[in-house]
Amino acid sequence: MPHRYGLIDQAQPSGELFLRFCPDFAIDKHLSATAFMNKYWTAYSQLDGKTNSMNGAIFELLFSALLINSEVTPFYVQSNVAFVPNVRYDILLFTLEKGPVGISLKTSLRERYKQADLEAYVLKNVHRKSESFIVTTNVGEASLVNRKIVNGDLLALNKVFHLGDIGELIAYLSTLTIIAPPSVDVVTGRAIDIAIR
């Protein structure tokens, strides 16, 4: 069951809907990343009552389930990074090799890749080795933005993946050493304070 991982809140509409078409994603642990995402995204797409915000919430739950099945953990959902103000990352992993790795999940890119690129840029300014990726359901949009990355038109995004090549992202993440993020001392040094005597 998805809730055994703390992945969903059954009281939330997205959690309730997720359980309708994916009561236990662990039974499909043997599927490739692409097959897993295609199976469940197709199952979700056939349901009634979808909205754009629900599409995003379900896509995030599916990608999180894929990370769990692929044993790419720990990861953080809707998370913030110290010293990176006003940015909430859809998925964030902290790695020994790169520091933070941010993953932006978009069912449709349109112009949203620009926001993801800006978020990647802000992250890279604080964590120089960090990496940022987008995962989308749209192959054409992924190709278009990847061309922009190759041509140097974007600031900090590393790559856009679609459902057909999402296995490459999972394979890459599996090569990294994922760790819990370290505690950050905001200020270090010897304190001088008249209250300390």
ABEGO torsion letter per residue (X at the ends): XAAAAGABBAABAAAAAAAAABABAAAAAABBAAAAAAAAAAAAAABBGBBAAAAAAAAAAAAAAAAAAAGBOBBBBGBBBBGBBGBBBABBBBBAAAEBBBBBBBABAEAAAAAAAAAAAAAAAABAABBBBBBBABAAAAAAAAAAAAAGABAABABBBBAAAAAAAAAAAAABBBBBBBBBBABBEBBBBAABX
